[in-house]
Amino acid sequence: IESEISKLLNEEGYSANYEITVVSEIPPKCGLNSSGAFSAAISTAINLIEGRISPYEIESWQTSSLSLLKKNEIFNKIFKLAWKIDELIQSESSGIGP
């Protein structure tokens, strides 16, 4: 799955030099949302590393309503990338997890 995530990042215009290693004892599709959390973390971290978002902006999301976040362009880009990563892990994603 790691190589598929790296390929996806490359296709989405991110640097291809990331080495991603998945270390988890929780299997996919067991209902604990570990893949959604992992997907959101990877998507957010990559955008932080590449300077596409600041830690301050991410922190501000904690107090924003979902209706406001849906209007935020960078939030939507991060969410869509997380959703795609989650789909790679689970073969499909409801979109709720990420």
N, C-alpha and C positions, 0 to 999 in steps of 0.2 A: 504494500500500500504506500510505503514511503516514496518509491520511485514514481508512482502515479500522482501523488501530491506534488512532487517536484515538477513533473511534467505539466500539471495543471497551472502551477504558479508561473511557469515559463509561458504558457499559452495566454495567461491573463496579463502578461507584461511585467511580471516581477523578475528580479534577478534569479538566475538558475543556479546560483552557487550555494544554495541552502542544503544542508544535510539534515534531514528530518528522520528521527528515530522514534518509533512508537514503542513504548514500554508500558504495557498494561496487563493487569491480571483480570480485568473485567472484559468478558467477551462482547463483541458487538451484538446488538439486537436483544439485550437482556432487560431493557426497560429502565436502566439507571441513568440514562442521558450522558454517559461518559463520552460517547463519540460526539455528541453535540457540544459538550464543554471543551473537548479537545479541539474540535473544528473552530469554534469561536476563538479559542486561545491562539491557535496557529494563525488564523486570519488577522487577528488584532496585532499579534507580535510582528508579523511580516510587515504590516503597514506602519508600525512604530519604527522598526529597524530602517525601513526605506524612507522615513521622514514624511510620510503621507498624512500622518496624524500625530498630534502631541498628547503626552500623558494628561495634560490639563483637559483637553477636549474629551478624552475617554472618561475622565473623572466626572465631567459635567453630565454625562449620559445617565449617571446613577440617580440624578434628581430630575431627569426629564421624563415627560410622559411619552408613552409609545406613539401617540399621534404626532408629537413633535419630532421624535426620532425618525419616523417614517418619511419626514420631509427633508431629513439631513442626508445630503448626497454621499458623504464619506461613510456614514453609518450604513447606508444601503449597500455601498460597494463592499464593505467588510462583511455584512450579513450575507450577501449573495455569494461571496467567496467561501464563507463558512458553510453555507448550504451545499455548495458544490463539493467541498471536502467531506462533509457528512455523507453525501450521496456516494462518494468513492468508498467510504468505510462500510456503509450499510447497504449499498446497492440502490437505496432510495432514501429520501428524507422527507419528513412531514414539514420541516421548516421551523417547527416549534422549538426543537432542541437548541440549534445554533442561536 
